[in-house]
Each structure stands twice: as C-alpha cells, then as structure tokens.
Amino acid sequence: MALSKWIQGTKVNASAGDSLALVGSSTVVCQVIIQQDKTNTGEMYIGGSAVAAAAYGFKLSSAALETVTLGPVALDGREARFDLADIYIDAEVNGDGVFFFYLADQ
C-alpha cells in the first residue's frame, strides 16, 4: 500500500464572477479540504464548472471561516477519488480566494 501525504495550495479569484478550477491540471486525490482565506471580504462558492456566486455552488461564509471536506468515501469497498481540476471556485469579491489541503499518494 502506498503512503499518502498532505499537500497544500491556494487559489485566488482575481475577477469575481469568473469560475476557476482549483488546479490547472488533473490531480487525483482521495481527500480535499477547502477553506476560505481569512482575509476575504466576501463569500466563496465551490462547485463544478458552472459554479457562480450568483446561482450555483456550496457557499463558504467569510464570517465563519467555513470549510468543506470531500472524502474519503468508500464506494462498493473502493475509496473514492476526486480530481481537483474538476472542482471550481467563484468569489463575490475580486481578489478573494481559498486555501486547500489534499491527501495524495506518494
């Protein structure tokens, strides 16, 4: 069995209203934690490519420094995997962003 390690990153949305992939290339992981940047002044939204601050996505409150965790989930005895390139963010305010931590196989 391969060992896993935690890796961290950040993503800033320079232009509110534009959805951005969390990472630029395929990065398959078994768990990811996404948290508001504590300096944000607006809300952040997480979802698929159609995420928009105005309509879609899971909202992370700037007041509460909320986080969202995906995984690990067992599906038919198999551990679920997530591609970080398929997770998008959007911001209400230019320059707001998120921190993310993910568990990856070495």
C-alpha positions as CSV (number, residue, x, y, z in Angstrom):
1,M,0.0,0.0,0.0
2,A,1.4,3.4,-1.0
3,L,1.9,6.0,1.7
4,S,0.0,9.3,1.5
5,K,1.0,12.8,2.3
6,W,-0.8,16.1,2.8
7,I,-0.1,18.8,0.3
8,Q,-1.4,22.4,0.5
9,G,-2.2,25.1,-2.0
10,T,-4.1,28.4,-2.6
11,K,-6.3,29.7,-5.3
12,V,-7.2,33.4,-5.7
13,N,-10.1,34.6,-7.9
14,A,-8.8,37.9,-9.3
15,S,-12.1,38.5,-11.2
16,A,-15.2,37.9,-9.2
17,G,-17.9,36.1,-11.3
18,D,-15.4,34.0,-13.2
19,S,-15.2,30.4,-12.1
20,L,-11.8,28.9,-11.8
21,A,-10.6,25.3,-11.5
22,L,-8.9,24.7,-8.2
23,V,-5.8,23.4,-10.0
24,G,-4.7,23.7,-13.6
25,S,-4.1,20.1,-14.5
26,S,-5.5,16.7,-13.5
27,T,-4.7,16.0,-9.8
28,V,-6.5,12.9,-8.5
29,V,-6.7,12.8,-4.7
30,C,-8.6,10.8,-2.0
31,Q,-9.4,13.7,0.2
32,V,-9.5,17.5,-0.1
33,I,-10.3,20.2,2.5
34,I,-11.1,23.7,1.2
35,Q,-11.3,26.8,3.4
36,Q,-12.0,30.5,3.0
37,D,-8.9,32.7,3.1
38,K,-9.2,34.6,6.4
39,T,-8.6,37.9,4.6
40,N,-11.6,37.5,2.3
41,T,-14.2,40.2,2.4
42,G,-16.9,38.3,0.5
43,E,-18.3,34.7,0.2
44,M,-16.7,32.0,-1.8
45,Y,-18.5,29.3,-3.8
46,I,-17.4,25.8,-4.7
47,G,-18.9,23.5,-7.3
48,G,-18.5,22.3,-10.8
49,S,-17.6,24.3,-13.9
50,A,-20.9,26.1,-13.8
51,V,-20.3,27.5,-10.2
52,A,-21.3,31.1,-9.9
53,A,-21.5,33.4,-6.9
54,A,-25.0,34.4,-8.1
55,A,-26.5,31.0,-8.6
56,Y,-24.7,27.7,-8.0
57,G,-22.3,26.1,-5.6
58,F,-21.7,25.4,-2.0
59,K,-21.2,28.7,-0.2
60,L,-18.3,29.2,2.2
61,S,-19.1,32.1,4.6
62,S,-16.3,34.7,5.1
63,A,-17.7,35.4,8.6
64,A,-17.3,31.9,9.9
65,L,-14.2,30.8,8.0
66,E,-16.1,27.7,6.9
67,T,-14.5,24.7,5.3
68,V,-15.7,21.8,3.1
69,T,-14.2,18.4,3.1
70,L,-14.6,15.8,0.3
71,G,-13.7,12.2,1.0
72,P,-12.6,9.7,2.0
73,V,-15.7,7.8,1.0
74,A,-16.0,4.1,0.4
75,L,-18.0,3.2,-2.7
76,D,-18.6,-0.6,-3.1
77,G,-15.5,-1.2,-1.0
78,R,-13.3,1.2,-3.0
79,E,-12.0,4.5,-1.8
80,A,-13.5,7.5,-3.8
81,R,-11.1,9.7,-5.7
82,F,-11.5,13.3,-6.7
83,D,-9.9,15.3,-9.5
84,L,-9.1,18.8,-8.2
85,A,-9.2,20.0,-11.8
86,D,-13.0,19.3,-11.7
87,I,-13.6,21.4,-8.6
88,Y,-14.2,25.1,-9.3
89,I,-14.4,28.2,-7.2
90,D,-16.0,31.6,-7.6
91,A,-15.8,34.7,-5.5
92,E,-18.2,37.6,-4.7
93,V,-15.2,40.0,-4.4
94,N,-12.2,40.4,-6.7
95,G,-9.0,39.0,-5.1
96,D,-10.8,36.7,-2.6
97,G,-9.6,33.0,-2.5
98,V,-9.3,29.7,-0.7
99,F,-6.7,27.5,0.9
100,F,-6.9,23.8,0.1
101,F,-5.2,20.8,1.5
102,Y,-5.3,17.4,-0.1
103,L,-4.2,13.9,0.6
104,A,-2.3,12.3,-2.2
105,D,-0.5,9.1,-2.7
106,Q,3.3,9.3,-2.9
